[in-house]
Amino acid sequence: MAASSVFLLMVGGQIESAEFPEFDNLYCRYCLTYGQDWLITSGLEDGLTQITKKSQDERQQFVWNFPIDVTFKSTNPHGWPQLVVHCYGPDVFGTEVVRGYGVCHIPITPGRHKVRLPMFVPESSSSLQKFTSWFLGRRPEYVDARVVSQGEGREVTRVRSQGFVNVSFNVVMKDMKKLGYDVLPSDVSTVNVPENVGMTTAEA
């Protein structure tokens, strides 16, 4: 039997909650971006949460607990999948506007992971444009949210930090070692290397 030429990456988890103290009635979209050598074998690559109100306790969190469940196969780790999250809610005029974009790579080690995603929004390039976009209810936003996971063109975008989204991942990998990729479990944070590693017998 021939050795496996692909590995599998199985990702479960949730978009758990968000922190945007100054807003209310938010919902969230997500999508997954990945390289040309990657293919989704099961699950969804995008999704849309329910609308939720801010909790009335001191945390003031938006709770979605929206599931993520997808399996990839690939022949090489280049283009490792990324999760893109973007949140929306009404402004003072009731117009639906973007409240934040965030992106992170799917964790590269198996196990359970929690990620606190810092969110940001694009900014208008001048005070006049800021006022016009506020007055007309047309805030700057990306035509395609996937652009936040790419490097090209990002350096010319002016953005402002705004809020956080909390995501949990359960990552399982199969056949990585058969292809020569050694992944440490998530609970191994440091590797103890003996002091004499790399020294010749005479030096040791």
C-alpha positions in Angstrom: 0.0 0.0 0.0 1.4 3.4 -1.0 2.2 5.9 1.7 -0.4 8.7 2.2 0.5 11.8 0.1 -2.0 14.1 1.9 -2.7 15.1 5.5 -5.9 16.1 7.1 -6.7 19.0 9.3 -10.0 18.7 11.3 -11.2 21.9 13.0 -14.1 22.2 15.4 -15.0 25.0 17.7 -17.1 28.1 18.2 -17.2 31.8 17.7 -18.1 32.2 21.4 -18.5 35.9 22.2 -17.5 39.5 21.5 -16.7 42.6 23.4 -18.0 45.9 21.9 -19.1 47.9 25.0 -20.3 50.9 22.9 -22.6 48.9 20.6 -25.6 46.6 20.8 -27.5 44.1 18.6 -24.6 42.6 16.8 -24.2 39.6 14.5 -21.1 38.0 13.0 -20.0 36.5 9.7 -17.0 34.2 9.2 -15.2 32.8 6.3 -12.1 30.6 5.9 -9.2 31.4 3.5 -6.6 28.9 2.5 -3.9 28.2 -0.1 -4.2 26.6 -3.5 -3.0 23.2 -2.2 -5.8 23.0 0.3 -9.3 21.5 -0.2 -12.3 21.3 2.1 -13.6 17.7 2.3 -16.5 18.3 4.7 -18.1 21.2 6.5 -18.7 24.9 5.6 -16.2 27.6 4.7 -18.4 30.4 5.8 -21.3 31.1 8.2 -23.6 33.7 9.7 -24.5 33.9 13.4 -27.8 35.1 15.0 -28.2 38.7 16.2 -27.6 39.0 19.9 -27.9 41.7 22.5 -25.2 42.8 24.9 -25.3 41.0 28.3 -26.6 43.1 31.2 -23.8 42.0 33.7 -20.4 43.7 34.2 -18.9 41.8 31.3 -21.2 43.3 28.7 -20.5 40.5 26.2 -22.3 39.4 23.0 -22.7 35.6 23.2 -23.1 33.6 20.0 -21.6 30.2 20.6 -21.8 29.7 16.9 -20.2 26.4 15.7 -17.3 26.0 13.3 -16.8 22.5 11.8 -14.6 21.9 8.8 -12.1 19.3 7.5 -9.3 20.2 5.1 -6.9 18.0 3.2 -3.6 19.2 1.7 -0.3 18.1 0.4 1.8 20.9 2.0 1.3 23.4 4.8 1.9 26.5 2.7 -1.4 28.5 2.7 -2.4 27.2 6.1 -6.1 28.1 6.7 -7.1 31.4 8.3 -10.3 32.4 10.0 -11.7 35.8 9.0 -14.4 37.3 11.3 -16.5 40.4 10.6 -19.2 41.9 12.9 -22.1 44.1 12.0 -24.8 46.1 13.8 -27.1 49.1 13.4 -25.8 52.7 13.7 -27.8 55.6 15.2 -29.9 55.8 12.1 -30.7 52.1 12.0 -28.3 51.5 9.1 -26.4 48.2 9.2 -22.7 49.0 9.4 -19.5 47.0 10.0 -18.3 47.0 13.6 -15.0 45.1 13.2 -12.8 42.8 11.2 -10.5 40.2 12.6 -8.3 37.4 11.3 -6.2 34.5 12.8 -4.6 31.3 11.5 -6.1 28.1 12.5 -3.8 26.8 15.3 -0.9 24.8 14.0 -0.8 22.3 16.9 -3.5 19.8 17.8 -5.6 20.2 20.9 -7.9 22.9 22.3 -7.1 26.5 21.8 -8.8 29.8 22.8 -8.0 33.0 20.7 -9.0 36.5 21.6 -9.2 38.3 18.2 -8.5 42.1 18.2 -10.9 43.7 15.8 -10.5 46.8 13.6 -12.5 48.9 11.2 -11.3 50.8 8.1 -11.1 54.6 8.6 -11.9 57.4 6.1 -8.8 59.2 4.9 -10.0 62.7 5.8 -12.3 64.5 8.3 -14.7 65.5 5.5 -15.0 61.9 4.3 -15.6 60.8 7.9 -18.4 63.3 8.3 -20.0 62.4 5.0 -19.9 58.7 5.6 -21.4 59.2 9.1 -24.1 61.5 7.7 -25.0 59.2 4.8 -24.7 56.0 6.9 -22.1 54.6 4.6 -19.1 53.6 6.6 -15.9 52.4 4.9 -15.8 48.6 4.6 -14.1 46.0 2.4 -15.8 44.7 -0.7 -14.5 41.2 0.1 -13.7 40.5 3.8 -11.0 38.0 2.7 -8.7 40.8 1.9 -7.9 41.1 5.7 -6.1 37.7 5.5 -3.8 38.9 2.6 -0.8 41.1 2.7 -1.2 42.8 -0.7 -2.7 46.3 -0.4 -3.1 46.2 3.3 -0.3 48.8 3.9 -2.4 51.5 2.3 -5.5 50.9 4.5 -6.0 53.2 7.5 -7.7 51.3 10.3 -8.8 51.8 13.9 -8.9 49.1 16.7 -12.3 48.4 18.0 -13.5 45.5 20.2 -12.6 41.8 20.5 -14.0 38.4 19.4 -13.4 35.2 21.4 -13.0 32.0 19.4 -12.3 28.4 20.6 -10.7 25.8 18.4 -10.5 22.0 18.7 -7.8 20.9 16.2 -7.1 17.3 15.1 -4.4 16.4 12.5 -3.8 13.1 10.7 -0.8 11.9 8.7 1.3 15.0 9.3 4.2 13.0 10.6 4.0 10.6 7.6 4.8 13.5 5.4 7.7 14.7 7.6 5.9 17.4 9.6 6.4 17.2 13.4 3.7 19.0 15.3 3.9 19.3 19.1 0.8 18.9 21.2 -0.7 22.1 22.5 0.4 21.5 26.1 4.1 21.3 25.2 5.2 24.9 25.4 8.9 24.5 25.8 11.4 21.8 24.7 14.4 21.1 27.0 17.5 20.7 24.9 20.6 19.2 26.7 23.5 21.7 26.8 25.9 19.4 24.9 23.6 19.1 21.9 25.6 20.2 18.8 29.0 19.7 20.4 31.5 17.2 19.1 32.6 14.3 21.3 35.9 16.0 22.1 34.2 19.2 23.1 31.7 17.4 25.3 
